[in-house]
């Protein structure tokens, strides 16, 4: 009788152990299945995004005349372009290595490609990636940037004791119908004189459209701020703010970007592409065709806040 009891007890322990093992296997297999499904799902999302963007590039390439197209992605993916390939990465992936999600599009050798630069001021908060394309044969511009309207943390500076003078270099294209030459208004002339300069108040300002003259002025006056108002080559609806490595330039770019965000206008702060002027505190604002008056007026507000 005791022997039978011990056998039953042993069987119950065995059954209990088998059930616990089965449950553990079920939990483990569920975790593995979930991980595979999530990984596969993200890969499919990236592959679909790569295909969609590549087909869009191909369509814009083939379209007659001038074309502008903007593609918004709320997944926070990153896009890397070459002349005939787009690679797509998730938020934490290394963009220096080839992506597992990519797509080819035909290379149009008749077009001159201009590809995106690298942002030097990371945008904060929820991100939305915007890919914009503009074809104006033989030029083809592709741009990719993070859109965020949340405030950035700006470096603290004290410019209240600095020389309150701003040199405004208007490098925008001449108004349609203008014959060219010194003093001919650019497309930004009205906005600068009606929305920017009046907001500067007691801050001294000097306006010019001639690059060589501006260089000469800057060389003679190293303590003034240089503002360049330029046309966006890609026709983008957002604003690009190119700044030098100087701390005060970074502060001015950050202040401008945050004030534009308050007005629901996206702006990206970038390292300047080339060193063309000697002024240590400088900012080049590339502006598209929309909201010019509001954007240029906001730059005036930013200069005032900079000097506070």
Secondary structure in CASP SS format (residue, H / E / C, confidence):
PFRMAT SS
TARGET T0000
AUTHOR 0000-0000-0000
METHOD secondary structure of the structure
MODEL  1
X C 1.00
X H 1.00
X H 1.00
X H 1.00
X H 1.00
X H 1.00
X H 1.00
X H 1.00
X H 1.00
X H 1.00
X H 1.00
X H 1.00
X H 1.00
X H 1.00
X H 1.00
X H 1.00
X H 1.00
X H 1.00
X H 1.00
X H 1.00
X H 1.00
X H 1.00
X H 1.00
X H 1.00
X H 1.00
X H 1.00
X H 1.00
X H 1.00
X H 1.00
X H 1.00
X H 1.00
X H 1.00
X H 1.00
X H 1.00
X H 1.00
X H 1.00
X H 1.00
X H 1.00
X H 1.00
X H 1.00
X H 1.00
X H 1.00
X H 1.00
X H 1.00
X H 1.00
X H 1.00
X H 1.00
X H 1.00
X H 1.00
X H 1.00
X H 1.00
X H 1.00
X H 1.00
X H 1.00
X H 1.00
X H 1.00
X H 1.00
X H 1.00
X H 1.00
X H 1.00
X H 1.00
X H 1.00
X C 1.00
X C 1.00
X C 1.00
X C 1.00
X E 1.00
X E 1.00
X E 1.00
X E 1.00
X E 1.00
X E 1.00
X E 1.00
X C 1.00
X C 1.00
X C 1.00
X C 1.00
X E 1.00
X E 1.00
X E 1.00
X E 1.00
X C 1.00
X C 1.00
X C 1.00
X E 1.00
X E 1.00
X E 1.00
X E 1.00
X E 1.00
X C 1.00
X C 1.00
X C 1.00
X C 1.00
X C 1.00
X C 1.00
X C 1.00
X C 1.00
X C 1.00
X C 1.00
X C 1.00
X E 1.00
X E 1.00
X E 1.00
X E 1.00
X C 1.00
X C 1.00
X C 1.00
X C 1.00
X C 1.00
X C 1.00
X C 1.00
X E 1.00
X E 1.00
X E 1.00
X C 1.00
X C 1.00
X C 1.00
X C 1.00
X E 1.00
X C 1.00
X C 1.00
X C 1.00
X C 1.00
X C 1.00
X C 1.00
X C 1.00
X C 1.00
X E 1.00
X E 1.00
X E 1.00
X E 1.00
X E 1.00
X E 1.00
X E 1.00
X E 1.00
X E 1.00
X C 1.00
X C 1.00
X E 1.00
X E 1.00
X E 1.00
X E 1.00
X E 1.00
X E 1.00
X E 1.00
X E 1.00
X E 1.00
X C 1.00
X C 1.00
X C 1.00
X C 1.00
X C 1.00
X C 1.00
X C 1.00
X C 1.00
X C 1.00
X C 1.00
X C 1.00
X C 1.00
X C 1.00
X C 1.00
X C 1.00
X C 1.00
X C 1.00
X E 1.00
X E 1.00
X E 1.00
X E 1.00
X E 1.00
X E 1.00
X C 1.00
X C 1.00
X C 1.00
X E 1.00
X C 1.00
X C 1.00
X C 1.00
X C 1.00
X C 1.00
X C 1.00
X C 1.00
X C 1.00
X C 1.00
X C 1.00
X C 1.00
X E 1.00
X C 1.00
X C 1.00
X H 1.00
X H 1.00
X H 1.00
X H 1.00
X H 1.00
X H 1.00
X H 1.00
X H 1.00
X H 1.00
X H 1.00
X H 1.00
X H 1.00
X C 1.00
X C 1.00
X C 1.00
X E 1.00
X E 1.00
X E 1.00
X E 1.00
X E 1.00
X C 1.00
X C 1.00
X H 1.00
X H 1.00
X H 1.00
X H 1.00
X H 1.00
X H 1.00
X H 1.00
X H 1.00
X H 1.00
X H 1.00
X C 1.00
X C 1.00
X C 1.00
X C 1.00
X E 1.00
X E 1.00
X E 1.00
X E 1.00
X E 1.00
X E 1.00
X E 1.00
X C 1.00
X C 1.00
X C 1.00
X C 1.00
X C 1.00
X C 1.00
X C 1.00
X E 1.00
X E 1.00
X E 1.00
X E 1.00
X E 1.00
X C 1.00
X C 1.00
X C 1.00
X H 1.00
X H 1.00
X H 1.00
X H 1.00
X H 1.00
X H 1.00
X H 1.00
X H 1.00
X H 1.00
X H 1.00
X H 1.00
X H 1.00
X H 1.00
X H 1.00
X H 1.00
X H 1.00
X C 1.00
X C 1.00
X C 1.00
X C 1.00
X E 1.00
X E 1.00
X E 1.00
X E 1.00
X E 1.00
X C 1.00
X C 1.00
X C 1.00
X C 1.00
X C 1.00
X C 1.00
X C 1.00
X C 1.00
X C 1.00
X C 1.00
X E 1.00
X E 1.00
X E 1.00
X E 1.00
X E 1.00
X E 1.00
X C 1.00
X C 1.00
X C 1.00
X C 1.00
X H 1.00
X H 1.00
X H 1.00
X H 1.00
X H 1.00
X H 1.00
X H 1.00
X H 1.00
X H 1.00
X H 1.00
X H 1.00
X H 1.00
X H 1.00
X H 1.00
X H 1.00
X C 1.00
X C 1.00
END
